[in-house]
Amino acid sequence: MKGRPHLLTAGNILHGGATETLVDLIGSAVIFTTGVTQSGVSFEIKLSYLDDAFLDVRLCFSVEINFKETKIRSVSG
């Protein structure tokens, strides 16, 4: 992936929110492959950055996913 202009901060650095969204999307795709039929929410995402990511710089990601399916009771109002 390369940083694109609409994903950059004023300092031309890839916005952390864009990175976190990508990691969340990858996690959702991985969980989907397990056969889980209902969607959920990301409870916790931890990111460590090695350096700033600038426009048109190739980005490399290493993602570790810990998945725990939890049943939550229904709440109706």
C-alpha positions in Angstrom: 0.0 0.0 0.0 1.2 3.5 -0.7 0.0 6.6 1.2 -2.4 8.8 -0.9 -2.9 12.5 -0.6 -6.4 12.3 1.0 -5.1 10.0 3.8 -2.3 12.4 4.9 -2.0 14.9 7.7 -0.9 18.5 7.1 2.7 17.3 7.5 2.3 14.8 4.6 2.3 11.8 7.0 -0.2 9.0 6.7 -2.9 9.6 9.2 -3.0 7.0 12.1 -6.7 6.6 11.6 -6.2 5.4 8.0 -3.7 2.8 9.3 -6.0 1.7 12.0 -8.9 1.4 9.6 -6.8 -0.8 7.3 -5.8 -3.1 10.2 -9.4 -3.3 11.3 -10.5 -4.2 7.8 -7.8 -6.9 7.5 -9.0 -8.3 10.9 -12.6 -8.5 9.7 -11.5 -10.3 6.5 -9.6 -12.9 8.5 -12.4 -13.5 11.0 -14.8 -13.8 8.0 -12.7 -16.7 6.7 -13.3 -18.7 10.0 -17.0 -19.1 9.1 -18.4 -16.8 11.7 -21.8 -15.7 10.4 -22.4 -12.6 12.5 -20.3 -9.4 12.5 -19.0 -7.7 15.6 -16.9 -4.8 16.7 -13.2 -4.4 17.3 -12.7 -4.2 21.0 -9.1 -3.3 21.1 -6.5 -2.4 18.4 -2.9 -1.8 19.4 -0.5 -0.4 16.8 3.2 0.2 17.0 4.8 2.6 14.5 8.4 2.2 13.5 8.6 5.5 11.5 6.4 8.1 9.7 4.8 7.0 6.5 5.0 9.7 3.8 3.2 10.1 0.4 4.1 7.4 -2.2 6.2 5.4 0.2 5.6 1.7 0.2 4.1 0.5 3.5 4.6 -2.9 5.0 2.3 -4.3 7.6 2.7 -7.2 10.0 -0.7 -8.1 11.6 -1.3 -10.4 14.5 -4.9 -11.2 15.2 -6.2 -12.6 18.5 -9.8 -13.6 18.0 -12.3 -14.6 20.6 -15.9 -15.2 19.8 -18.1 -13.9 22.6 -21.8 -14.3 22.9 -23.5 -11.1 24.2 -27.0 -11.1 25.4 -29.6 -9.3 23.3 -30.8 -6.0 24.6 -34.0 -4.4 23.3 -35.5 -1.1 24.3 
